[in-house]
Structures are given as C-alpha cells and as structure tokens.
Amino acid sequence: MIELAIQPDDQALMADLEESPVGAPAAALEQTYFVVPTRFAIDGKELLAFPEVYDTWRPLPLLGFAPRLRAVATAMSDGDAATISLMDGGDLMFRRRGAEMVISASITGDEAALSAAQLTDAAVGFANDVCTYVLSIVPAMATHGSWGTWCAGVTLTTDGTAAP
C-alpha cells in the first residue's frame, strides 16, 4: 500500500503568501516555498523518515518534491536509476527492474518495492493534488513561468477552481 499525502500548514503558508510567491524565481519556489509536512510510505516503510527528527511527516517544498517524484515515476524505463535529494538531507534512490520499482531511503536504509505502474499512478495523482492545492491558495501561480513545468495540465477553471 502506498501512502503519499500532505498536511497543509496554514501558518507556514501564510508566511509564504507575504513573500509574494508569484514573482519568486522557480528555484526559490522549488526549495523554500509551500513547505508542508509530507508523507511517503510503502507497505509501512516510511521513506521520508529522519530518525529522531521526523518519524512519518517530513516538511518538504511541494513544488520541488511532487513534480520531481512524478517525473521520476513516469520517465524511468527498465534498468534506469534516479535520485531525489530531500530538503534537510538524505536521498530517495529509485531503480527500475522490469515492471518493478525499488525505492531506497539513504538516511534509514529502508527499501520498498512496488510495481512501476502503482508508483506512476500514485505520483501523478499526488502531483495533481499538490498543484490543485497550490492554486487553491494562490490562484495567480497559474501565471508563473514555470507552472507548466511543475504542473502541466492543472489549470484554473472558469469558476476559479483548479482542475487537472
């Protein structure tokens, strides 16, 4: 079972809004804005855990983590490997073996395996949810020059809500 979710932190997000994220450089948005507790677990293995700091929910920048996870999950072919570096240290390492994806957490040494299709479905759904959430807070983010890179296909509808 895959658990991939966020816990919005209204106080932290209010601070982001004061900094006018729409005009921020893409790199800043990917590393320092919209940082919320995030959970990624497979079959009970907490892949974002940082012992004695974060057991399950780890603060991560949404526009950095979600699009990278989606890109890794959707682009890897048999034999490929990829790494996602995490804020505050550690990496998630991905290895594709046929129809299976193996994910290793550098800090804990935990390893989890699942079908590549399961990871792809979860990562795409998570990225769409994250993008919809960001637009629900700051609709003008849809005009940022990097929005199409982070959140391709997630747009505002005519009634002002976000939709994938």
C-alpha positions in Angstrom: 0.0 0.0 0.0 1.3 3.5 -0.9 0.7 6.4 1.4 1.5 9.7 -0.3 0.0 12.8 1.2 0.4 16.3 2.7 -0.7 18.0 5.8 -1.2 21.7 5.0 0.4 24.1 7.5 -1.7 27.3 7.3 0.7 29.3 9.4 3.7 28.4 7.2 1.7 29.0 4.1 0.6 32.5 5.3 4.3 33.4 5.6 4.8 32.3 2.0 1.9 34.5 0.9 3.6 37.5 2.5 6.6 36.9 0.3 4.6 37.1 -2.9 5.4 33.6 -4.4 4.1 34.5 -7.9 7.1 36.7 -8.5 9.6 34.4 -6.9 12.3 32.6 -9.0 11.5 29.0 -9.9 14.5 27.7 -7.8 13.3 29.5 -4.7 9.8 28.1 -5.1 11.1 24.6 -5.6 13.3 24.8 -2.4 11.8 27.2 0.1 8.1 27.9 -0.6 5.0 25.8 0.1 6.9 23.7 2.6 4.4 21.3 4.3 4.6 18.0 6.2 4.7 15.3 3.6 4.4 11.5 4.0 5.6 8.8 1.6 5.3 5.3 2.9 5.1 1.9 1.1 3.8 -1.1 2.9 4.5 0.6 6.2 8.1 1.7 5.4 8.4 5.4 5.9 10.6 6.6 3.1 10.9 10.2 4.3 11.7 9.3 7.9 14.7 11.1 9.5 15.3 9.3 12.8 14.8 11.4 15.9 13.6 14.3 13.8 10.7 13.2 11.6 9.1 9.8 12.1 6.5 10.0 9.4 5.6 13.5 8.2 8.6 15.4 6.9 8.4 19.1 5.8 9.2 19.3 2.0 8.7 22.0 -0.6 5.7 20.9 -2.6 6.8 22.4 -6.0 10.2 20.8 -5.6 9.2 17.3 -4.4 5.9 16.4 -6.1 7.0 17.3 -9.7 10.3 15.5 -9.3 8.6 12.4 -8.0 6.1 12.5 -10.9 9.0 12.9 -13.4 11.0 10.0 -11.9 7.9 7.7 -11.8 6.8 8.5 -15.4 10.1 8.7 -17.2 12.0 5.6 -15.9 12.5 2.6 -18.1 13.8 -0.9 -17.3 17.4 -0.6 -15.9 17.2 3.2 -15.2 18.1 4.7 -11.8 17.3 8.2 -10.4 17.7 10.1 -7.2 15.6 12.8 -5.5 17.5 14.8 -2.9 15.5 15.8 0.1 15.4 19.1 2.0 17.3 18.8 5.3 19.4 15.9 3.9 19.1 12.4 2.5 18.0 11.0 -0.8 15.4 8.7 -2.3 17.0 6.4 -4.8 14.9 4.7 -7.5 15.8 1.7 -9.5 13.6 0.2 -12.2 13.7 -3.5 -12.8 11.3 -4.6 -15.5 7.8 -3.8 -14.2 9.1 -3.3 -10.6 10.3 -0.1 -9.0 12.6 -0.3 -5.9 13.0 2.8 -3.7 15.7 3.2 -1.1 15.9 5.9 1.6 19.5 6.8 2.2 19.0 8.0 5.8 17.3 4.9 7.2 18.4 2.3 4.7 14.8 1.3 4.2 13.9 -0.2 0.9 10.5 -0.8 -0.7 9.4 -2.4 -3.9 6.2 -2.0 -5.9 5.0 -2.1 -9.4 6.2 0.8 -11.6 2.5 1.3 -12.6 1.5 1.7 -8.9 4.2 4.3 -8.3 3.3 6.2 -11.5 -0.4 6.3 -10.6 0.3 7.5 -7.1 3.0 10.0 -8.1 0.8 11.6 -10.9 -2.2 11.7 -8.6 -0.1 13.3 -5.8 1.4 15.9 -8.1 -2.0 16.8 -9.4 -3.4 17.1 -5.9 -0.4 19.3 -4.9 -0.8 21.6 -7.9 -4.5 21.9 -7.2 -3.8 22.7 -3.6 -1.2 25.4 -4.5 -3.7 27.0 -6.9 -6.4 26.9 -4.3 -4.2 29.1 -2.1 -2.6 31.3 -4.7 -4.6 31.1 -8.0 -2.1 33.5 -9.7 0.5 30.8 -9.5 -1.0 29.5 -12.7 0.7 32.5 -14.4 4.2 31.7 -13.2 6.6 31.0 -16.0 7.4 27.5 -14.5 3.8 26.4 -13.8 3.7 24.3 -16.9 6.9 22.5 -15.9 5.7 21.8 -12.4 2.0 21.3 -13.0 1.3 20.6 -16.7 -2.4 20.1 -17.2 -3.5 21.7 -13.9 -5.3 24.9 -14.6 -8.0 27.2 -13.2 -11.5 26.6 -14.4 -13.9 29.4 -15.3 -15.3 29.4 -11.8 -11.8 30.0 -10.3 -11.2 26.4 -9.0 -8.3 24.3 -10.0 -8.7 21.1 -12.1 -6.3 18.6 -13.5 
